[in-house]
């Protein structure tokens, strides 16, 4: 199974990072098209996808998500684009 780390920009210009196996489904959930979605994004709709990164497994996706969440706001989009981040 492939795991993805994604970053969305909310209507209030804040950023939300998460992991999923289906980016399109998760984006629909965040925007209210499907049941589910994060409590954080429910009051900040619509959200738009800023970036996505495929990871080798769930563990790698969780590590990258944690790294992005710890980063400063300006650095977050760049962390998804870094080369070599997928090493186990």
BAKOL-136026 format. One line per field, with one value per atom (N, C-alpha, C, CB): residue number from 0; atom name; x, y, z. Coordinates in nm, 4 decimals. Glycine has a CB too. Layout:
BEGIN
n = (NUM / ...);
atom = (CA / ...);
u = (X / ...);
v = (Y / ...);
w = (Z / ...);
This chain:
BEGIN
n = (0 / 0 / 0 / 0 / 1 / 1 / 1 / 1 / 2 / 2 / 2 / 2 / 3 / 3 / 3 / 3 / 4 / 4 / 4 / 4 / 5 / 5 / 5 / 5 / 6 / 6 / 6 / 6 / 7 / 7 / 7 / 7 / 8 / 8 / 8 / 8 / 9 / 9 / 9 / 9 / 10 / 10 / 10 / 10 / 11 / 11 / 11 / 11 / 12 / 12 / 12 / 12 / 13 / 13 / 13 / 13 / 14 / 14 / 14 / 14 / 15 / 15 / 15 / 15 / 16 / 16 / 16 / 16 / 17 / 17 / 17 / 17 / 18 / 18 / 18 / 18 / 19 / 19 / 19 / 19 / 20 / 20 / 20 / 20 / 21 / 21 / 21 / 21 / 22 / 22 / 22 / 22 / 23 / 23 / 23 / 23 / 24 / 24 / 24 / 24 / 25 / 25 / 25 / 25 / 26 / 26 / 26 / 26 / 27 / 27 / 27 / 27 / 28 / 28 / 28 / 28 / 29 / 29 / 29 / 29 / 30 / 30 / 30 / 30 / 31 / 31 / 31 / 31 / 32 / 32 / 32 / 32 / 33 / 33 / 33 / 33 / 34 / 34 / 34 / 34 / 35 / 35 / 35 / 35 / 36 / 36 / 36 / 36 / 37 / 37 / 37 / 37 / 38 / 38 / 38 / 38 / 39 / 39 / 39 / 39 / 40 / 40 / 40 / 40 / 41 / 41 / 41 / 41 / 42 / 42 / 42 / 42 / 43 / 43 / 43 / 43 / 44 / 44 / 44 / 44 / 45 / 45 / 45 / 45 / 46 / 46 / 46 / 46 / 47 / 47 / 47 / 47 / 48 / 48 / 48 / 48 / 49 / 49 / 49 / 49 / 50 / 50 / 50 / 50 / 51 / 51 / 51 / 51 / 52 / 52 / 52 / 52 / 53 / 53 / 53 / 53 / 54 / 54 / 54 / 54 / 55 / 55 / 55 / 55 / 56 / 56 / 56 / 56 / 57 / 57 / 57 / 57 / 58 / 58 / 58 / 58 / 59 / 59 / 59 / 59 / 60 / 60 / 60 / 60 / 61 / 61 / 61 / 61 / 62 / 62 / 62 / 62 / 63 / 63 / 63 / 63 / 64 / 64 / 64 / 64 / 65 / 65 / 65 / 65 / 66 / 66 / 66 / 66 / 67 / 67 / 67 / 67 / 68 / 68 / 68 / 68 / 69 / 69 / 69 / 69 / 70 / 70 / 70 / 70 / 71 / 71 / 71 / 71 / 72 / 72 / 72 / 72 / 73 / 73 / 73 / 73 / 74 / 74 / 74 / 74 / 75 / 75 / 75 / 75 / 76 / 76 / 76 / 76 / 77 / 77 / 77 / 77 / 78 / 78 / 78 / 78 / 79 / 79 / 79 / 79 / 80 / 80 / 80 / 80 / 81 / 81 / 81 / 81 / 82 / 82 / 82 / 82 / 83 / 83 / 83 / 83 / 84 / 84 / 84 / 84 / 85 / 85 / 85 / 85 / 86 / 86 / 86 / 86 / 87 / 87 / 87 / 87);
atom = (N / CA / C / CB / N / CA / C / CB / N / CA / C / CB / N / CA / C / CB / N / CA / C / CB / N / CA / C / CB / N / CA / C / CB / N / CA / C / CB / N / CA / C / CB / N / CA / C / CB / N / CA / C / CB / N / CA / C / CB / N / CA / C / CB / N / CA / C / CB / N / CA / C / CB / N / CA / C / CB / N / CA / C / CB / N / CA / C / CB / N / CA / C / CB / N / CA / C / CB / N / CA / C / CB / N / CA / C / CB / N / CA / C / CB / N / CA / C / CB / N / CA / C / CB / N / CA / C / CB / N / CA / C / CB / N / CA / C / CB / N / CA / C / CB / N / CA / C / CB / N / CA / C / CB / N / CA / C / CB / N / CA / C / CB / N / CA / C / CB / N / CA / C / CB / N / CA / C / CB / N / CA / C / CB / N / CA / C / CB / N / CA / C / CB / N / CA / C / CB / N / CA / C / CB / N / CA / C / CB / N / CA / C / CB / N / CA / C / CB / N / CA / C / CB / N / CA / C / CB / N / CA / C / CB / N / CA / C / CB / N / CA / C / CB / N / CA / C / CB / N / CA / C / CB / N / CA / C / CB / N / CA / C / CB / N / CA / C / CB / N / CA / C / CB / N / CA / C / CB / N / CA / C / CB / N / CA / C / CB / N / CA / C / CB / N / CA / C / CB / N / CA / C / CB / N / CA / C / CB / N / CA / C / CB / N / CA / C / CB / N / CA / C / CB / N / CA / C / CB / N / CA / C / CB / N / CA / C / CB / N / CA / C / CB / N / CA / C / CB / N / CA / C / CB / N / CA / C / CB / N / CA / C / CB / N / CA / C / CB / N / CA / C / CB / N / CA / C / CB / N / CA / C / CB / N / CA / C / CB / N / CA / C / CB / N / CA / C / CB / N / CA / C / CB / N / CA / C / CB / N / CA / C / CB / N / CA / C / CB / N / CA / C / CB / N / CA / C / CB / N / CA / C / CB / N / CA / C / CB);
u = (0.0836 / 0.0000 / 0.0884 / -0.0953 / 0.0512 / 0.1266 / 0.0651 / 0.1299 / 0.1502 / 0.1077 / 0.1549 / 0.1613 / 0.0760 / 0.1065 / 0.1002 / 0.0097 / 0.1905 / 0.1868 / 0.1384 / 0.3296 / 0.0397 / -0.0156 / -0.0225 / -0.1551 / -0.0230 / -0.0322 / -0.1443 / 0.1046 / -0.2409 / -0.3487 / -0.3454 / -0.4857 / -0.3900 / -0.4034 / -0.5515 / -0.3408 / -0.5840 / -0.7232 / -0.7648 / -0.7428 / -0.8955 / -0.9494 / -0.8918 / -1.1001 / -0.8522 / -0.7935 / -0.6424 / -0.8251 / -0.5895 / -0.4475 / -0.3597 / -0.3969 / -0.4188 / -0.3403 / -0.3091 / -0.4163 / -0.2102 / -0.1698 / -0.2071 / -0.0177 / -0.2480 / -0.2800 / -0.2055 / -0.4355 / -0.1389 / -0.0620 / -0.1227 / 0.0879 / -0.1262 / -0.1785 / -0.1237 / -0.3300 / -0.1611 / -0.1219 / -0.2473 / -0.0243 / -0.2377 / -0.3505 / -0.3019 / -0.4561 / -0.3898 / -0.3617 / -0.4366 / -0.4008 / -0.5272 / -0.6082 / -0.6237 / -0.7487 / -0.5415 / -0.5378 / -0.6690 / -0.4208 / -0.7244 / -0.8484 / -0.9636 / -0.8849 / -0.9752 / -1.0797 / -1.0616 / -1.0795 / -0.9393 / -0.9119 / -0.9413 / -0.7660 / -0.9067 / -0.9340 / -1.0853 / -0.8693 / -1.1607 / -1.3069 / -1.3624 / -1.3689 / -1.3037 / -1.3476 / -1.3213 / -1.2769 / -1.2045 / -1.1707 / -1.2632 / -1.0242 / -1.3076 / -1.3948 / -1.5425 / -1.3687 / -1.5767 / -1.7156 / -1.7927 / -1.7848 / -1.7279 / -1.7950 / -1.8227 / -1.7128 / -1.7438 / -1.7608 / -1.7554 / -1.6515 / -1.8128 / -1.8073 / -1.6634 / -1.8952 / -1.6316 / -1.4960 / -1.4252 / -1.4159 / -1.2966 / -1.2193 / -1.1802 / -1.2983 / -1.0789 / -1.0271 / -1.1134 / -0.8840 / -1.1266 / -1.2012 / -1.1415 / -1.2011 / -1.0090 / -0.9400 / -0.9883 / -0.7890 / -1.0048 / -1.0402 / -1.1895 / -0.9940 / -1.2733 / -1.4195 / -1.4619 / -1.4922 / -1.3967 / -1.4335 / -1.3462 / -1.4229 / -1.2642 / -1.1719 / -1.1827 / -1.0290 / -1.3010 / -1.3227 / -1.3414 / -1.4447 / -1.3103 / -1.2560 / -1.1052 / -1.2895 / -1.0561 / -0.9120 / -0.8655 / -0.8741 / -0.7397 / -0.6842 / -0.5496 / -0.6686 / -0.5217 / -0.3996 / -0.2789 / -0.4065 / -0.1815 / -0.0572 / 0.0543 / -0.0130 / 0.0556 / 0.1601 / 0.1332 / 0.2957 / 0.1955 / 0.1791 / 0.3094 / 0.0612 / 0.3378 / 0.4612 / 0.4309 / 0.5711 / 0.4744 / 0.4557 / 0.5671 / 0.4543 / 0.5303 / 0.6274 / 0.6225 / 0.5999 / 0.7302 / 0.7406 / 0.6503 / 0.8817 / 0.6177 / 0.5289 / 0.4687 / 0.6053 / 0.3781 / 0.3098 / 0.4078 / 0.2044 / 0.5054 / 0.6041 / 0.6801 / 0.7018 / 0.7224 / 0.7943 / 0.7030 / 0.8485 / 0.5758 / 0.4800 / 0.4604 / 0.3448 / 0.4486 / 0.4323 / 0.5545 / 0.4056 / 0.6736 / 0.7963 / 0.8022 / 0.9208 / 0.7677 / 0.7702 / 0.6631 / 0.7497 / 0.5444 / 0.4374 / 0.4826 / 0.3094 / 0.5441 / 0.5913 / 0.6971 / 0.6482 / 0.7850 / 0.8896 / 0.8280 / 0.9891 / 0.7277 / 0.6614 / 0.5878 / 0.5637 / 0.5199 / 0.4447 / 0.5358 / 0.3614 / 0.6592 / 0.7548 / 0.8200 / 0.8622 / 0.8163 / 0.8859 / 0.8133 / 0.8987 / 0.8880 / 0.8290 / 0.7411 / 0.9390 / 0.6420 / 0.5429 / 0.6052 / 0.4515 / 0.7038 / 0.7645 / 0.8392 / 0.8594 / 0.8818 / 0.9587 / 0.8712 / 1.0521 / 0.7463 / 0.6617 / 0.6450 / 0.5280 / 0.6096 / 0.5949 / 0.7245 / 0.5476 / 0.8369 / 0.9653 / 1.0025 / 1.0729 / 0.9558 / 0.9881 / 0.9250 / 0.9424 / 0.8098 / 0.7479 / 0.8285 / 0.6049 / 0.8989 / 0.9713 / 1.1155 / 0.9701 / 1.1655 / 1.3056 / 1.3342 / 1.3399 / 1.4496 / 1.4941 / 1.5523 / 1.6006 / 1.5398 / 1.6010 / 1.5241 / 1.7339 / 1.4080 / 1.3296 / 1.2668 / 1.2216 / 1.2542 / 1.1838 / 1.2719 / 1.1259 / 1.3970 / 1.4835 / 1.4290 / 1.6297 / 1.4344 / 1.3771 / 1.4633 / 1.3608);
v = (-0.1178 / 0.0000 / 0.1245 / -0.0004 / 0.2209 / 0.3466 / 0.4492 / 0.4012 / 0.5195 / 0.6247 / 0.7586 / 0.5993 / 0.8605 / 0.9955 / 1.0924 / 1.0388 / 1.1885 / 1.3023 / 1.4192 / 1.3315 / 1.4916 / 1.6017 / 1.7284 / 1.5654 / 1.8399 / 1.9705 / 2.0466 / 2.0493 / 2.0961 / 2.1761 / 2.3154 / 2.1099 / 2.4102 / 2.5484 / 2.5752 / 2.6504 / 2.6207 / 2.6475 / 2.7873 / 2.6330 / 2.8130 / 2.9419 / 3.0580 / 2.9409 / 3.0330 / 3.1395 / 3.1495 / 3.1149 / 3.0820 / 3.0825 / 3.0018 / 3.2240 / 2.9245 / 2.8363 / 2.7074 / 2.8051 / 2.6321 / 2.5075 / 2.3889 / 2.5078 / 2.2800 / 2.1561 / 2.0426 / 2.1289 / 1.9602 / 1.8475 / 1.7182 / 1.8582 / 1.6158 / 1.4867 / 1.3755 / 1.4868 / 1.2505 / 1.1362 / 1.0605 / 1.0433 / 0.9896 / 0.9137 / 0.8131 / 1.0080 / 0.7217 / 0.6295 / 0.6732 / 0.4846 / 0.7706 / 0.8184 / 0.9703 / 0.7476 / 1.0440 / 1.1895 / 1.2526 / 1.2465 / 1.2067 / 1.2647 / 1.2473 / 1.2000 / 1.1290 / 1.1047 / 1.1950 / 0.9579 / 1.2054 / 1.2857 / 1.4334 / 1.2679 / 1.4828 / 1.6222 / 1.6461 / 1.6593 / 1.5505 / 1.5613 / 1.5623 / 1.4451 / 1.4836 / 1.4837 / 1.6187 / 1.3726 / 1.6741 / 1.8038 / 1.9142 / 1.8398 / 1.9024 / 2.0046 / 1.9777 / 2.0151 / 1.8713 / 1.8444 / 1.7635 / 1.9705 / 1.7181 / 1.6379 / 1.4961 / 1.6349 / 1.4461 / 1.3131 / 1.3252 / 1.2141 / 1.2275 / 1.2260 / 1.2101 / 1.1123 / 1.2711 / 1.2631 / 1.3957 / 1.1521 / 1.3927 / 1.5159 / 1.5610 / 1.6257 / 1.6392 / 1.6853 / 1.7961 / 1.7336 / 1.7967 / 1.9023 / 2.0394 / 1.8785 / 2.0445 / 2.1707 / 2.2323 / 2.1483 / 2.1499 / 2.2038 / 2.2294 / 2.1092 / 2.1732 / 2.1912 / 2.3364 / 2.1148 / 2.4148 / 2.5559 / 2.6459 / 2.6001 / 2.5859 / 2.6634 / 2.6261 / 2.6431 / 2.5858 / 2.5446 / 2.6666 / 2.4511 / 2.6530 / 2.5345 / 2.5244 / 2.5364 / 2.4033 / 2.3815 / 2.3449 / 2.2694 / 2.3765 / 2.3382 / 2.2703 / 2.4632 / 2.1751 / 2.0963 / 2.1812 / 1.9710 / 2.1876 / 2.2617 / 2.1698 / 2.3345 / 2.0458 / 1.9529 / 1.8147 / 2.0024 / 1.7164 / 1.5784 / 1.5039 / 1.5101 / 1.4077 / 1.3300 / 1.1838 / 1.3839 / 1.0949 / 0.9522 / 0.8990 / 0.8777 / 0.8155 / 0.7544 / 0.6031 / 0.7958 / 0.5375 / 0.3928 / 0.3122 / 0.3496 / 0.3664 / 0.2965 / 0.3966 / 0.1837 / 0.3475 / 0.4341 / 0.4979 / 0.3553 / 0.4224 / 0.4727 / 0.5919 / 0.3617 / 0.5815 / 0.6915 / 0.8127 / 0.6475 / 0.7890 / 0.8985 / 0.9701 / 0.8457 / 0.8946 / 0.9545 / 1.0360 / 0.8461 / 0.9864 / 1.0605 / 1.1930 / 0.9756 / 1.1893 / 1.3120 / 1.4090 / 1.2805 / 1.3591 / 1.4442 / 1.5136 / 1.3609 / 1.4399 / 1.4981 / 1.6053 / 1.3887 / 1.5784 / 1.6763 / 1.8047 / 1.6168 / 1.7901 / 1.9069 / 1.9853 / 1.8644 / 1.9159 / 1.9845 / 2.0608 / 1.8840 / 2.0147 / 2.0842 / 2.2035 / 1.9877 / 2.2067 / 2.3103 / 2.4443 / 2.2678 / 2.5488 / 2.6814 / 2.6885 / 2.7918 / 2.7736 / 2.7836 / 2.7985 / 2.9006 / 2.8838 / 2.9088 / 2.7866 / 3.0268 / 2.6978 / 2.5805 / 2.4619 / 2.5391 / 2.4597 / 2.3423 / 2.2967 / 2.3699 / 2.3848 / 2.3371 / 2.2787 / 2.4507 / 2.3351 / 2.2867 / 2.1488 / 2.3825 / 2.1120 / 1.9800 / 1.8681 / 1.9703 / 1.8945 / 1.7930 / 1.7710 / 1.8333 / 1.8738 / 1.8660 / 1.8186 / 2.0000 / 1.8077 / 1.7675 / 1.6305 / 1.7684 / 1.6166 / 1.4863 / 1.4052 / 1.5037 / 1.2756 / 1.1894 / 1.1749 / 1.2387 / 1.2364 / 1.2311 / 1.0948 / 1.3366 / 1.0134 / 0.8878 / 0.7727 / 0.8522 / 0.7979 / 0.6896 / 0.6387 / 0.7381 / 0.5086 / 0.4504 / 0.4824 / 0.2992);
w = (0.0000 / 0.0000 / 0.0000 / 0.1213 / -0.0823 / -0.0892 / 0.0044 / -0.2338 / 0.0747 / 0.1666 / 0.1154 / 0.3085 / 0.1375 / 0.0913 / 0.2076 / -0.0199 / 0.2057 / 0.2978 / 0.2133 / 0.3662 / 0.2628 / 0.1850 / 0.2697 / 0.1313 / 0.2007 / 0.2650 / 0.1954 / 0.2580 / 0.2719 / 0.2148 / 0.2743 / 0.2392 / 0.1936 / 0.2397 / 0.2610 / 0.1372 / 0.3796 / 0.4163 / 0.3707 / 0.5689 / 0.3764 / 0.3347 / 0.4155 / 0.3472 / 0.5405 / 0.6237 / 0.6046 / 0.7716 / 0.5031 / 0.4655 / 0.5603 / 0.4597 / 0.6496 / 0.7353 / 0.6587 / 0.8684 / 0.7080 / 0.6439 / 0.7329 / 0.6142 / 0.6684 / 0.7399 / 0.6712 / 0.7427 / 0.7491 / 0.6968 / 0.7485 / 0.7370 / 0.6630 / 0.7042 / 0.6171 / 0.6995 / 0.6486 / 0.5677 / 0.5254 / 0.6455 / 0.4139 / 0.3617 / 0.2579 / 0.3005 / 0.2228 / 0.1116 / -0.0135 / 0.1492 / -0.0013 / -0.1139 / -0.1019 / -0.1170 / -0.1732 / -0.1609 / -0.2073 / -0.2414 / -0.3185 / -0.3707 / -0.2710 / -0.5058 / -0.2124 / -0.1132 / 0.0079 / -0.0699 / 0.0549 / 0.1744 / 0.1493 / 0.2185 / 0.0315 / -0.0023 / -0.0062 / -0.1386 / -0.0619 / -0.0638 / 0.0784 / -0.1445 / 0.1674 / 0.3071 / 0.3724 / 0.3855 / 0.3504 / 0.4103 / 0.3590 / 0.3804 / 0.2333 / 0.1744 / 0.1970 / 0.0271 / 0.2683 / 0.3026 / 0.2010 / 0.3237 / 0.0942 / -0.0074 / 0.0381 / -0.1324 / 0.1313 / 0.1888 / 0.3407 / 0.1362 / 0.4077 / 0.5542 / 0.5998 / 0.6119 / 0.7106 / 0.7651 / 0.7494 / 0.6964 / 0.7540 / 0.7469 / 0.8862 / 0.6754 / 0.8930 / 1.0212 / 1.0795 / 1.0060 / 1.2093 / 1.2776 / 1.2451 / 1.4303 / 1.2336 / 1.2046 / 1.0738 / 1.1987 / 0.9698 / 0.8379 / 0.8214 / 0.7303 / 0.9068 / 0.8928 / 0.8981 / 1.0012 / 0.9801 / 0.9923 / 0.9044 / 1.1378 / 0.8204 / 0.7371 / 0.5898 / 0.7846 / 0.5476 / 0.4086 / 0.3209 / 0.3969 / 0.1913 / 0.1257 / 0.1450 / -0.0229 / 0.1279 / 0.1320 / -0.0090 / 0.2354 / -0.0380 / -0.1691 / -0.1468 / -0.2636 / -0.2293 / -0.2173 / -0.2543 / -0.3064 / -0.1651 / -0.1894 / -0.2374 / -0.0625 / -0.1890 / -0.2286 / -0.1734 / -0.1822 / -0.2366 / -0.1938 / -0.2181 / -0.2681 / -0.1350 / -0.1469 / -0.1176 / -0.0506 / -0.2046 / -0.1855 / -0.0951 / -0.3220 / -0.0003 / 0.0906 / 0.0759 / 0.2375 / 0.1128 / 0.0936 / 0.1853 / 0.1142 / 0.3033 / 0.3956 / 0.4946 / 0.4709 / 0.5781 / 0.6738 / 0.7715 / 0.7501 / 0.8140 / 0.9086 / 0.8510 / 0.9472 / 0.7261 / 0.6614 / 0.6460 / 0.5236 / 0.6152 / 0.6012 / 0.7352 / 0.5483 / 0.8426 / 0.9751 / 1.0164 / 1.0785 / 0.9836 / 1.0166 / 0.9408 / 0.9841 / 0.8110 / 0.7319 / 0.7810 / 0.5823 / 0.8123 / 0.8644 / 0.9932 / 0.8900 / 1.0829 / 1.2085 / 1.1825 / 1.3003 / 1.0876 / 1.0544 / 0.9988 / 0.9523 / 0.9128 / 0.8549 / 0.9626 / 0.7441 / 1.0523 / 1.1579 / 1.2539 / 1.2358 / 1.2711 / 1.3581 / 1.2893 / 1.4048 / 1.1565 / 1.0794 / 1.0887 / 0.9324 / 1.0588 / 1.0511 / 0.9263 / 1.0486 / 0.9314 / 0.8237 / 0.6846 / 0.8500 / 0.6702 / 0.5396 / 0.4852 / 0.5489 / 0.5728 / 0.5309 / 0.4919 / 0.6413 / 0.5333 / 0.5161 / 0.3713 / 0.5736 / 0.2762 / 0.1382 / 0.0809 / 0.0498 / 0.1171 / 0.0666 / 0.1169 / 0.1033 / 0.2350 / 0.2897 / 0.2084 / 0.4343 / 0.1461 / 0.0607 / -0.0665 / 0.0254 / -0.1114 / -0.2382 / -0.2235 / -0.3048 / -0.1002 / -0.0796 / -0.1370 / 0.0682 / -0.1968 / -0.2480 / -0.1315 / -0.3632 / -0.1373 / -0.0387 / 0.0906 / -0.0088 / 0.1017 / 0.2252 / 0.2481 / 0.2226 / 0.1420 / 0.1530 / 0.2039 / 0.0200 / 0.2311 / 0.2825 / 0.4137 / 0.3008 / 0.4318 / 0.5533 / 0.6721 / 0.5396);
